[in-house]
Amino acid sequence: MAQQAEADLASLLDRLKAAQRELVLTAAKGSTLPSDGMLRKISELEGAIAATEALMQEEGVRR
């Protein structure tokens, strides 16, 4: 069961990072500052990435 949770978290982390990367690359293509909504989404994804990484680390320490 622990291996499945670890795999699920790793998959989630990959998806979160990919989504954030796409937003950042899209923002970089523009000639103006990104919208507040886009910046907020990038920031929210960063928080979700950090939370997922922290949970993965906690799960690794428990084993």
PDB file of N, CA, C and O in Angstrom:
ATOM      1  N   MET A   1       0.820  -1.201   0.000  1.00  0.00           N
ATOM      2  CA  MET A   1       0.000   0.000   0.000  1.00  0.00           C
ATOM      3  C   MET A   1       0.859   1.258   0.000  1.00  0.00           C
ATOM      4  O   MET A   1       0.531   2.227  -0.685  1.00  0.00           O
ATOM      5  N   ALA A   2       1.943   1.259   0.750  1.00  0.00           N
ATOM      6  CA  ALA A   2       2.803   2.442   0.816  1.00  0.00           C
ATOM      7  C   ALA A   2       3.439   2.739  -0.538  1.00  0.00           C
ATOM      8  O   ALA A   2       3.619   3.901  -0.903  1.00  0.00           O
ATOM      9  N   GLN A   3       3.774   1.697  -1.273  1.00  0.00           N
ATOM     10  CA  GLN A   3       4.365   1.902  -2.595  1.00  0.00           C
ATOM     11  C   GLN A   3       3.361   2.537  -3.541  1.00  0.00           C
ATOM     12  O   GLN A   3       3.725   3.373  -4.367  1.00  0.00           O
ATOM     13  N   GLN A   4       2.091   2.141  -3.425  1.00  0.00           N
ATOM     14  CA  GLN A   4       1.055   2.722  -4.286  1.00  0.00           C
ATOM     15  C   GLN A   4       0.860   4.200  -3.962  1.00  0.00           C
ATOM     16  O   GLN A   4       0.711   5.020  -4.868  1.00  0.00           O
ATOM     17  N   ALA A   5       0.861   4.542  -2.680  1.00  0.00           N
ATOM     18  CA  ALA A   5       0.716   5.941  -2.274  1.00  0.00           C
ATOM     19  C   ALA A   5       1.898   6.760  -2.790  1.00  0.00           C
ATOM     20  O   ALA A   5       1.723   7.885  -3.259  1.00  0.00           O
ATOM     21  N   GLU A   6       3.084   6.199  -2.703  1.00  0.00           N
ATOM     22  CA  GLU A   6       4.281   6.890  -3.194  1.00  0.00           C
ATOM     23  C   GLU A   6       4.190   7.113  -4.700  1.00  0.00           C
ATOM     24  O   GLU A   6       4.529   8.187  -5.197  1.00  0.00           O
ATOM     25  N   ALA A   7       3.734   6.101  -5.419  1.00  0.00           N
ATOM     26  CA  ALA A   7       3.577   6.225  -6.876  1.00  0.00           C
ATOM     27  C   ALA A   7       2.498   7.247  -7.223  1.00  0.00           C
ATOM     28  O   ALA A   7       2.652   8.023  -8.166  1.00  0.00           O
ATOM     29  N   ASP A   8       1.408   7.245  -6.461  1.00  0.00           N
ATOM     30  CA  ASP A   8       0.339   8.226  -6.688  1.00  0.00           C
ATOM     31  C   ASP A   8       0.835   9.645  -6.454  1.00  0.00           C
ATOM     32  O   ASP A   8       0.525  10.549  -7.229  1.00  0.00           O
ATOM     33  N   LEU A   9       1.601   9.845  -5.393  1.00  0.00           N
ATOM     34  CA  LEU A   9       2.136  11.171  -5.092  1.00  0.00           C
ATOM     35  C   LEU A   9       3.132  11.612  -6.166  1.00  0.00           C
ATOM     36  O   LEU A   9       3.134  12.774  -6.573  1.00  0.00           O
ATOM     37  N   ALA A  10       3.963  10.701  -6.617  1.00  0.00           N
ATOM     38  CA  ALA A  10       4.938  11.029  -7.659  1.00  0.00           C
ATOM     39  C   ALA A  10       4.225  11.421  -8.952  1.00  0.00           C
ATOM     40  O   ALA A  10       4.640  12.353  -9.641  1.00  0.00           O
ATOM     41  N   SER A  11       3.159  10.707  -9.270  1.00  0.00           N
ATOM     42  CA  SER A  11       2.380  11.026 -10.473  1.00  0.00           C
ATOM     43  C   SER A  11       1.726  12.399 -10.344  1.00  0.00           C
ATOM     44  O   SER A  11       1.745  13.197 -11.282  1.00  0.00           O
ATOM     45  N   LEU A  12       1.154  12.663  -9.186  1.00  0.00           N
ATOM     46  CA  LEU A  12       0.545  13.973  -8.939  1.00  0.00           C
ATOM     47  C   LEU A  12       1.588  15.072  -9.063  1.00  0.00           C
ATOM     48  O   LEU A  12       1.334  16.104  -9.684  1.00  0.00           O
ATOM     49  N   LEU A  13       2.757  14.857  -8.475  1.00  0.00           N
ATOM     50  CA  LEU A  13       3.823  15.857  -8.532  1.00  0.00           C
ATOM     51  C   LEU A  13       4.220  16.148  -9.977  1.00  0.00           C
ATOM     52  O   LEU A  13       4.409  17.307 -10.346  1.00  0.00           O
ATOM     53  N   ASP A  14       4.345  15.122 -10.781  1.00  0.00           N
ATOM     54  CA  ASP A  14       4.688  15.306 -12.196  1.00  0.00           C
ATOM     55  C   ASP A  14       3.631  16.147 -12.915  1.00  0.00           C
ATOM     56  O   ASP A  14       3.962  17.042 -13.692  1.00  0.00           O
ATOM     57  N   ARG A  15       2.359  15.850 -12.648  1.00  0.00           N
ATOM     58  CA  ARG A  15       1.277  16.603 -13.303  1.00  0.00           C
ATOM     59  C   ARG A  15       1.242  18.054 -12.852  1.00  0.00           C
ATOM     60  O   ARG A  15       1.023  18.952 -13.665  1.00  0.00           O
ATOM     61  N   LEU A  16       1.457  18.290 -11.563  1.00  0.00           N
ATOM     62  CA  LEU A  16       1.463  19.661 -11.055  1.00  0.00           C
ATOM     63  C   LEU A  16       2.604  20.470 -11.675  1.00  0.00           C
ATOM     64  O   LEU A  16       2.416  21.612 -12.096  1.00  0.00           O
ATOM     65  N   LYS A  17       3.785  19.861 -11.722  1.00  0.00           N
ATOM     66  CA  LYS A  17       4.942  20.550 -12.297  1.00  0.00           C
ATOM     67  C   LYS A  17       4.738  20.831 -13.782  1.00  0.00           C
ATOM     68  O   LYS A  17       5.107  21.900 -14.270  1.00  0.00           O
ATOM     69  N   ALA A  18       4.159  19.887 -14.491  1.00  0.00           N
ATOM     70  CA  ALA A  18       3.907  20.082 -15.926  1.00  0.00           C
ATOM     71  C   ALA A  18       2.922  21.225 -16.148  1.00  0.00           C
ATOM     72  O   ALA A  18       3.115  22.049 -17.041  1.00  0.00           O
ATOM     73  N   ALA A  19       1.873  21.274 -15.342  1.00  0.00           N
ATOM     74  CA  ALA A  19       0.880  22.347 -15.470  1.00  0.00           C
ATOM     75  C   ALA A  19       1.509  23.699 -15.179  1.00  0.00           C
ATOM     76  O   ALA A  19       1.258  24.673 -15.889  1.00  0.00           O
ATOM     77  N   GLN A  20       2.325  23.757 -14.137  1.00  0.00           N
ATOM     78  CA  GLN A  20       2.979  25.020 -13.796  1.00  0.00           C
ATOM     79  C   GLN A  20       3.959  25.436 -14.889  1.00  0.00           C
ATOM     80  O   GLN A  20       4.035  26.609 -15.257  1.00  0.00           O
ATOM     81  N   ARG A  21       4.696  24.477 -15.394  1.00  0.00           N
ATOM     82  CA  ARG A  21       5.665  24.772 -16.459  1.00  0.00           C
ATOM     83  C   ARG A  21       4.966  25.364 -17.685  1.00  0.00           C
ATOM     84  O   ARG A  21       5.442  26.339 -18.265  1.00  0.00           O
ATOM     85  N   GLU A  22       3.846  24.774 -18.072  1.00  0.00           N
ATOM     86  CA  GLU A  22       3.105  25.279 -19.228  1.00  0.00           C
ATOM     87  C   GLU A  22       2.631  26.715 -19.003  1.00  0.00           C
ATOM     88  O   GLU A  22       2.707  27.547 -19.907  1.00  0.00           O
ATOM     89  N   LEU A  23       2.146  26.998 -17.806  1.00  0.00           N
ATOM     90  CA  LEU A  23       1.706  28.365 -17.513  1.00  0.00           C
ATOM     91  C   LEU A  23       2.869  29.352 -17.560  1.00  0.00           C
ATOM     92  O   LEU A  23       2.735  30.450 -18.102  1.00  0.00           O
ATOM     93  N   VAL A  24       3.999  28.964 -16.996  1.00  0.00           N
ATOM     94  CA  VAL A  24       5.162  29.857 -16.987  1.00  0.00           C
ATOM     95  C   VAL A  24       5.659  30.091 -18.409  1.00  0.00           C
ATOM     96  O   VAL A  24       5.998  31.219 -18.769  1.00  0.00           O
ATOM     97  N   LEU A  25       5.706  29.042 -19.215  1.00  0.00           N
ATOM     98  CA  LEU A  25       6.146  29.202 -20.601  1.00  0.00           C
ATOM     99  C   LEU A  25       5.178  30.070 -21.401  1.00  0.00           C
ATOM    100  O   LEU A  25       5.602  30.884 -22.220  1.00  0.00           O
ATOM    101  N   THR A  26       3.893  29.897 -21.165  1.00  0.00           N
ATOM    102  CA  THR A  26       2.893  30.739 -21.818  1.00  0.00           C
ATOM    103  C   THR A  26       3.075  32.192 -21.402  1.00  0.00           C
ATOM    104  O   THR A  26       3.014  33.092 -22.241  1.00  0.00           O
ATOM    105  N   ALA A  27       3.297  32.424 -20.121  1.00  0.00           N
ATOM    106  CA  ALA A  27       3.513  33.787 -19.622  1.00  0.00           C
ATOM    107  C   ALA A  27       4.771  34.397 -20.234  1.00  0.00           C
ATOM    108  O   ALA A  27       4.812  35.594 -20.519  1.00  0.00           O
ATOM    109  N   ALA A  28       5.784  33.581 -20.432  1.00  0.00           N
ATOM    110  CA  ALA A  28       7.052  34.082 -20.977  1.00  0.00           C
ATOM    111  C   ALA A  28       6.916  34.519 -22.428  1.00  0.00           C
ATOM    112  O   ALA A  28       7.652  35.391 -22.888  1.00  0.00           O
ATOM    113  N   LYS A  29       5.986  33.922 -23.142  1.00  0.00           N
ATOM    114  CA  LYS A  29       5.799  34.267 -24.550  1.00  0.00           C
ATOM    115  C   LYS A  29       5.158  35.639 -24.739  1.00  0.00           C
ATOM    116  O   LYS A  29       5.324  36.262 -25.788  1.00  0.00           O
ATOM    117  N   GLY A  30       4.438  36.105 -23.747  1.00  0.00           N
ATOM    118  CA  GLY A  30       3.765  37.398 -23.862  1.00  0.00           C
ATOM    119  C   GLY A  30       4.721  38.558 -23.742  1.00  0.00           C
ATOM    120  O   GLY A  30       5.811  38.427 -23.186  1.00  0.00           O
ATOM    121  N   SER A  31       4.312  39.685 -24.264  1.00  0.00           N
ATOM    122  CA  SER A  31       5.166  40.879 -24.199  1.00  0.00           C
ATOM    123  C   SER A  31       4.804  41.765 -23.010  1.00  0.00           C
ATOM    124  O   SER A  31       5.477  42.759 -22.741  1.00  0.00           O
ATOM    125  N   THR A  32       3.742  41.398 -22.306  1.00  0.00           N
ATOM    126  CA  THR A  32       3.343  42.154 -21.121  1.00  0.00           C
ATOM    127  C   THR A  32       3.406  41.239 -19.904  1.00  0.00           C
ATOM    128  O   THR A  32       3.689  40.046 -20.013  1.00  0.00           O
ATOM    129  N   LEU A  33       3.138  41.821 -18.758  1.00  0.00           N
ATOM    130  CA  LEU A  33       3.091  41.005 -17.553  1.00  0.00           C
ATOM    131  C   LEU A  33       1.906  40.044 -17.631  1.00  0.00           C
ATOM    132  O   LEU A  33       0.868  40.379 -18.201  1.00  0.00           O
ATOM    133  N   PRO A  34       2.061  38.862 -17.065  1.00  0.00           N
ATOM    134  CA  PRO A  34       0.932  37.924 -17.064  1.00  0.00           C
ATOM    135  C   PRO A  34      -0.215  38.487 -16.230  1.00  0.00           C
ATOM    136  O   PRO A  34      -0.006  39.331 -15.358  1.00  0.00           O
ATOM    137  N   SER A  35      -1.407  38.018 -16.502  1.00  0.00           N
ATOM    138  CA  SER A  35      -2.569  38.476 -15.751  1.00  0.00           C
ATOM    139  C   SER A  35      -2.465  38.051 -14.288  1.00  0.00           C
ATOM    140  O   SER A  35      -1.726  37.133 -13.932  1.00  0.00           O
ATOM    141  N   ASP A  36      -3.225  38.749 -13.461  1.00  0.00           N
ATOM    142  CA  ASP A  36      -3.252  38.384 -12.047  1.00  0.00           C
ATOM    143  C   ASP A  36      -3.734  36.949 -11.859  1.00  0.00           C
ATOM    144  O   ASP A  36      -3.241  36.229 -10.991  1.00  0.00           O
ATOM    145  N   GLY A  37      -4.692  36.543 -12.671  1.00  0.00           N
ATOM    146  CA  GLY A  37      -5.203  35.180 -12.583  1.00  0.00           C
ATOM    147  C   GLY A  37      -4.137  34.143 -12.897  1.00  0.00           C
ATOM    148  O   GLY A  37      -4.039  33.118 -12.222  1.00  0.00           O
ATOM    149  N   MET A  38      -3.345  34.410 -13.918  1.00  0.00           N
ATOM    150  CA  MET A  38      -2.284  33.475 -14.291  1.00  0.00           C
ATOM    151  C   MET A  38      -1.222  33.424 -13.191  1.00  0.00           C
ATOM    152  O   MET A  38      -0.747  32.348 -12.827  1.00  0.00           O
ATOM    153  N   LEU A  39      -0.859  34.578 -12.673  1.00  0.00           N
ATOM    154  CA  LEU A  39       0.127  34.609 -11.591  1.00  0.00           C
ATOM    155  C   LEU A  39      -0.395  33.873 -10.353  1.00  0.00           C
ATOM    156  O   LEU A  39       0.351  33.163  -9.678  1.00  0.00           O
ATOM    157  N   ARG A  40      -1.668  34.051 -10.071  1.00  0.00           N
ATOM    158  CA  ARG A  40      -2.276  33.375  -8.928  1.00  0.00           C
ATOM    159  C   ARG A  40      -2.240  31.856  -9.123  1.00  0.00           C
ATOM    160  O   ARG A  40      -1.925  31.115  -8.191  1.00  0.00           O
ATOM    161  N   LYS A  41      -2.560  31.403 -10.324  1.00  0.00           N
ATOM    162  CA  LYS A  41      -2.557  29.972 -10.607  1.00  0.00           C
ATOM    163  C   LYS A  41      -1.152  29.387 -10.489  1.00  0.00           C
ATOM    164  O   LYS A  41      -0.975  28.296  -9.946  1.00  0.00           O
ATOM    165  N   ILE A  42      -0.159  30.107 -10.993  1.00  0.00           N
ATOM    166  CA  ILE A  42       1.234  29.661 -10.877  1.00  0.00           C
ATOM    167  C   ILE A  42       1.611  29.535  -9.402  1.00  0.00           C
ATOM    168  O   ILE A  42       2.242  28.563  -8.988  1.00  0.00           O
ATOM    169  N   SER A  43       1.215  30.531  -8.625  1.00  0.00           N
ATOM    170  CA  SER A  43       1.504  30.524  -7.195  1.00  0.00           C
ATOM    171  C   SER A  43       0.783  29.383  -6.480  1.00  0.00           C
ATOM    172  O   SER A  43       1.369  28.716  -5.628  1.00  0.00           O
ATOM    173  N   GLU A  44      -0.473  29.159  -6.820  1.00  0.00           N
ATOM    174  CA  GLU A  44      -1.234  28.061  -6.205  1.00  0.00           C
ATOM    175  C   GLU A  44      -0.609  26.712  -6.533  1.00  0.00           C
ATOM    176  O   GLU A  44      -0.534  25.828  -5.680  1.00  0.00           O
ATOM    177  N   LEU A  45      -0.168  26.565  -7.759  1.00  0.00           N
ATOM    178  CA  LEU A  45       0.498  25.316  -8.144  1.00  0.00           C
ATOM    179  C   LEU A  45       1.793  25.136  -7.358  1.00  0.00           C
ATOM    180  O   LEU A  45       2.131  24.016  -6.974  1.00  0.00           O
ATOM    181  N   GLU A  46       2.519  26.224  -7.116  1.00  0.00           N
ATOM    182  CA  GLU A  46       3.757  26.143  -6.340  1.00  0.00           C
ATOM    183  C   GLU A  46       3.463  25.634  -4.928  1.00  0.00           C
ATOM    184  O   GLU A  46       4.207  24.818  -4.383  1.00  0.00           O
ATOM    185  N   GLY A  47       2.374  26.123  -4.350  1.00  0.00           N
ATOM    186  CA  GLY A  47       1.985  25.652  -3.021  1.00  0.00           C
ATOM    187  C   GLY A  47       1.614  24.175  -3.030  1.00  0.00           C
ATOM    188  O   GLY A  47       1.976  23.435  -2.115  1.00  0.00           O
ATOM    189  N   ALA A  48       0.896  23.747  -4.056  1.00  0.00           N
ATOM    190  CA  ALA A  48       0.518  22.340  -4.164  1.00  0.00           C
ATOM    191  C   ALA A  48       1.745  21.456  -4.390  1.00  0.00           C
ATOM    192  O   ALA A  48       1.820  20.344  -3.867  1.00  0.00           O
ATOM    193  N   ILE A  49       2.691  21.948  -5.161  1.00  0.00           N
ATOM    194  CA  ILE A  49       3.933  21.207  -5.394  1.00  0.00           C
ATOM    195  C   ILE A  49       4.696  21.055  -4.079  1.00  0.00           C
ATOM    196  O   ILE A  49       5.164  19.963  -3.756  1.00  0.00           O
ATOM    197  N   ALA A  50       4.821  22.131  -3.332  1.00  0.00           N
ATOM    198  CA  ALA A  50       5.539  22.092  -2.052  1.00  0.00           C
ATOM    199  C   ALA A  50       4.849  21.145  -1.072  1.00  0.00           C
ATOM    200  O   ALA A  50       5.515  20.389  -0.364  1.00  0.00           O
ATOM    201  N   ALA A  51       3.520  21.185  -1.029  1.00  0.00           N
ATOM    202  CA  ALA A  51       2.780  20.302  -0.122  1.00  0.00           C
ATOM    203  C   ALA A  51       2.965  18.842  -0.513  1.00  0.00           C
ATOM    204  O   ALA A  51       3.129  17.982   0.353  1.00  0.00           O
ATOM    205  N   THR A  52       2.938  18.561  -1.795  1.00  0.00           N
ATOM    206  CA  THR A  52       3.118  17.189  -2.275  1.00  0.00           C
ATOM    207  C   THR A  52       4.527  16.697  -1.960  1.00  0.00           C
ATOM    208  O   THR A  52       4.706  15.566  -1.509  1.00  0.00           O
ATOM    209  N   GLU A  53       5.516  17.537  -2.196  1.00  0.00           N
ATOM    210  CA  GLU A  53       6.902  17.154  -1.888  1.00  0.00           C
ATOM    211  C   GLU A  53       7.078  16.915  -0.394  1.00  0.00           C
ATOM    212  O   GLU A  53       7.772  15.980   0.006  1.00  0.00           O
ATOM    213  N   ALA A  54       6.460  17.749   0.432  1.00  0.00           N
ATOM    214  CA  ALA A  54       6.565  17.580   1.885  1.00  0.00           C
ATOM    215  C   ALA A  54       5.927  16.263   2.316  1.00  0.00           C
ATOM    216  O   ALA A  54       6.476  15.550   3.155  1.00  0.00           O
ATOM    217  N   LEU A  55       4.776  15.942   1.746  1.00  0.00           N
ATOM    218  CA  LEU A  55       4.104  14.688   2.087  1.00  0.00           C
ATOM    219  C   LEU A  55       4.939  13.494   1.636  1.00  0.00           C
ATOM    220  O   LEU A  55       5.035  12.496   2.351  1.00  0.00           O
ATOM    221  N   MET A  56       5.534  13.592   0.468  1.00  0.00           N
ATOM    222  CA  MET A  56       6.395  12.511  -0.005  1.00  0.00           C
ATOM    223  C   MET A  56       7.576  12.314   0.939  1.00  0.00           C
ATOM    224  O   MET A  56       7.966  11.183   1.230  1.00  0.00           O
ATOM    225  N   GLN A  57       8.137  13.413   1.408  1.00  0.00           N
ATOM    226  CA  GLN A  57       9.268  13.333   2.330  1.00  0.00           C
ATOM    227  C   GLN A  57       8.828  12.715   3.659  1.00  0.00           C
ATOM    228  O   GLN A  57       9.532  11.872   4.215  1.00  0.00           O
ATOM    229  N   GLU A  58       7.677  13.130   4.163  1.00  0.00           N
ATOM    230  CA  GLU A  58       7.160  12.564   5.411  1.00  0.00           C
ATOM    231  C   GLU A  58       6.928  11.054   5.271  1.00  0.00           C
ATOM    232  O   GLU A  58       7.295  10.278   6.153  1.00  0.00           O
ATOM    233  N   GLU A  59       6.327  10.656   4.173  1.00  0.00           N
ATOM    234  CA  GLU A  59       6.065   9.244   3.934  1.00  0.00           C
ATOM    235  C   GLU A  59       7.366   8.459   3.843  1.00  0.00           C
ATOM    236  O   GLU A  59       7.437   7.324   4.313  1.00  0.00           O
ATOM    237  N   GLY A  60       8.393   9.049   3.245  1.00  0.00           N
ATOM    238  CA  GLY A  60       9.687   8.387   3.146  1.00  0.00           C
ATOM    239  C   GLY A  60      10.355   8.231   4.482  1.00  0.00           C
ATOM    240  O   GLY A  60      11.037   7.234   4.718  1.00  0.00           O
ATOM    241  N   VAL A  61      10.177   9.195   5.370  1.00  0.00           N
ATOM    242  CA  VAL A  61      10.797   9.142   6.698  1.00  0.00           C
ATOM    243  C   VAL A  61      10.122   8.066   7.553  1.00  0.00           C
ATOM    244  O   VAL A  61      10.775   7.434   8.383  1.00  0.00           O
ATOM    245  N   ARG A  62       8.833   7.859   7.357  1.00  0.00           N
ATOM    246  CA  ARG A  62       8.089   6.870   8.154  1.00  0.00           C
ATOM    247  C   ARG A  62       8.508   5.448   7.846  1.00  0.00           C
ATOM    248  O   ARG A  62       8.303   4.550   8.662  1.00  0.00           O
ATOM    249  N   ARG A  63       9.098   5.232   6.668  1.00  0.00           N
ATOM    250  CA  ARG A  63       9.463   3.861   6.301  1.00  0.00           C
ATOM    251  C   ARG A  63      10.802   3.482   6.836  1.00  0.00           C
ATOM    252  O   ARG A  63      11.259   2.360   6.618  1.00  0.00           O
TER     253      ARG A  63
END
